[in-house]
Amino acid sequence: MQSDLFRRHVYILASMSRVLYVGSTADSHRRVYQHKNGSIEGFTRRYQVTRLVYFESHRSILAALERERELKAWRRSKKIDLIETHNAGWLDLAADWFPDMREQGPSLRSG
């Protein structure tokens, strides 16, 4: 059995207005923190895409990268169906990961 250290995660983030972003990472906690904090320049910071609404684990980096590419190629409606099958309320699955952020919200750095 492989250690979780070698697992890779594919995730979908959403903004409050449901702008979607698909990504992958070996460290979900760190990556979600970076998105919520606004420390990653680009799309997610610009559109405040900070809510983790879906994620899945893969045993290899290759499998996760293939899945990430697959999800990115999907129509928006298919991504929404995937999210709603697993998270009908579009809840932020990482809402309690960073208690200090709940009080102040994500950083709204301008880029």
N, C-alpha and C positions, 0 to 999 in steps of 0.2 A: 504494500500500500504506500502510495506516495504521500509525502508530507504536504500540508497546506502551503508550505513555503513555495512549492513549485506549482501551485495552482494559479490559474489566470482567470480573471473575472471579466465578463462582458456586462455592460450596464446601459441603462437608458435614464437620462435625466430629463426633467421637464421644468419649464418656467411656470409661473402662476397662470399665464395665458396659454399654456400647453405647447410652447415651442419645444421641440424634441432634439436631443443630442444622444448619439450612440458612441460609446467608447469602450476601451478595454484597459485593464491594468493588472499588475501582480499584487498591488497593495490598495485594496478598495478603500480602506479607512483614510489613508493619506490622500488618495486621489479625490475622494468625495470632499474631504476637508478643503483641498485646494480649490475645487469648484465653488463650494459654499463661501469660502473666504475671498474669492475673486482674484486669487493669485495666479491663475492661468489666463494669460492674455488671449484674446480672440473671441470666438463665437459665444461660448458659455458666459463669459463675463459681460460681453456687450448686451446680450439678451437676458441676463440674469437667470440662466438655466442652472438651477441649484438643487432641485428636488429629485432625490433618487426614487424613481417609480418602478424600476424593474432591474433585476440582475440575475445572472446565472454563473456557475462555476464550471471550469473546464480543467481537464487533467494535464493539458499541455498548452504551451504558448501558441503553437501552430493551430490547434483546434480552436482556441479562443479568437485568434486573428481571422481565421476563416469564417467563424460565426459572426464576428463584428462586421466583416465585409458583406456577409449575407444580409444582416439586418439593415445595414446602411443602404443597401440596394432595394430594400422593400419600399412599397408605396406607404405613405403616411398612414392610410387607413389600416393597413396590415399591422403596422407597429402599434397603433392604438388598440387593435383587437388583442394583440399579445399582452399589452399592459393591462387591459381591462379583464382579461382572463385570469390574471394573477393578482391584480391590485385594482379592483373595480372602483374604489374611491379615490384613486390617484394619490394615495397617502404618501408622504415622504418617508420612505423606509429607513432613512438615516436621521430622522427627526431627533432622536434621543442620543445620537452618537457624540454630539458636541454640546454639552449643556451650556457652556459659556456663550455659544453663538445664539441660542434661543432668545436670550435677553436682548442682544444688540442686533440680531439679524445679520445677513451677509454684508460684507464690505461692498460698497458701491463705488469702487475706484473707477475713475474715468481712464480710458485708454487712449 
